């Protein structure tokens, strides 16, 4: 039985949701743990523990970046539904997907432009 593009996109987004929530949890845990260590180090007057708390709190940045990237990919998946629903042939759908991916994943500051093969 064939699934519709909407069903496939919804499944991909729901699979990404678990990871997104996990990294949100990591971000919160890192910040709360770091703050607790910083407060404890101030009470105990321990500069080493203060540095450890600051380092622990800074670990939330990678978790936030992964969450942001996952969210961006979910939005891109949602946007794929429009060009796929307008395609009349498989070649047209493939061309539209290539255009959407090229526009969505091109980042001029870190990546070279995507080049397509000549036919």
C-alpha positions in Angstrom: 0.0 0.0 0.0 1.4 3.4 -1.0 1.6 6.2 1.5 1.0 9.8 0.6 3.7 12.4 0.8 1.9 14.0 3.7 2.1 10.7 5.7 5.7 10.2 4.9 6.6 13.8 5.9 4.5 13.6 9.1 6.3 10.3 10.0 9.8 11.9 9.5 8.8 14.9 11.6 7.4 12.8 14.4 10.7 10.7 14.4 12.7 14.0 14.7 10.5 15.2 17.6 12.0 12.7 20.0 15.5 13.9 19.4 14.4 17.5 19.5 12.8 17.0 22.9 15.9 15.1 24.1 18.2 17.9 23.2 15.9 20.5 24.9 16.1 18.4 28.0 19.9 18.2 27.8 20.1 22.0 27.4 17.9 22.5 30.5 19.8 19.9 32.5 23.2 21.5 31.6 22.1 25.0 32.5 20.5 23.9 35.8 23.4 21.7 36.8 25.9 24.5 35.9 24.0 27.1 37.9 23.8 24.7 40.9 27.5 24.2 40.8 28.2 27.9 40.5 26.0 28.7 43.5 27.6 25.9 45.5 31.1 27.2 44.5 30.2 30.7 45.7 29.0 29.3 49.0 32.1 27.2 49.5 34.4 29.9 48.0 35.9 27.5 45.5 37.2 29.1 42.3 37.8 25.7 40.7 34.2 24.6 41.2 33.1 28.0 39.8 35.1 27.3 36.6 33.6 23.8 36.4 30.1 25.2 36.8 30.7 27.7 34.0 32.0 25.0 31.7 29.0 22.8 32.5 26.6 25.7 31.7 28.3 26.3 28.4 27.5 22.8 27.3 23.9 23.8 26.5 25.1 25.6 23.3 25.8 22.4 21.4 22.4 21.0 22.5 20.6 24.2 21.4 22.4 24.1 18.0 21.4 20.5 17.4 17.8 21.4 18.3 17.8 24.4 16.1 19.1 22.3 13.1 16.5 19.6 13.7 13.8 22.3 13.8 15.1 23.7 10.5 15.0 20.3 8.9 11.4 19.7 10.1 10.4 23.0 8.5 12.2 22.0 5.2 10.4 18.7 5.3 7.0 20.5 5.7 7.9 22.7 2.8 8.6 19.7 0.5 4.9 18.9 0.6 4.0 21.8 -1.7 6.4 21.1 -4.6 5.7 17.4 -4.4 1.9 17.9 -4.6 2.3 20.1 -7.7 4.5 17.6 -9.6 2.8 15.7 -12.4 5.7 13.4 -13.3 8.5 11.7 -11.4 11.1 13.8 -13.3 9.3 17.0 -12.4 9.1 15.9 -8.7 12.9 15.0 -8.8 13.7 18.4 -10.3 11.6 20.3 -7.7 13.2 18.3 -4.9 16.7 19.1 -6.1 15.8 22.8 -6.3 14.3 22.8 -2.8 17.2 21.0 -1.3 19.7 23.2 -3.1 18.0 26.3 -1.8 17.3 25.0 1.7 20.7 23.5 2.5 23.0 26.0 0.8 24.8 28.1 3.4 27.1 30.5 1.7 29.3 31.0 4.7 30.2 27.4 5.3 29.5 25.5 2.1 30.2 25.8 -1.6 27.2 26.1 -3.9 25.7 22.8 -4.9 26.5 21.9 -8.5 24.2 19.7 -10.5 25.4 17.3 -13.2 24.9 18.3 -16.8 22.7 16.0 -18.9 
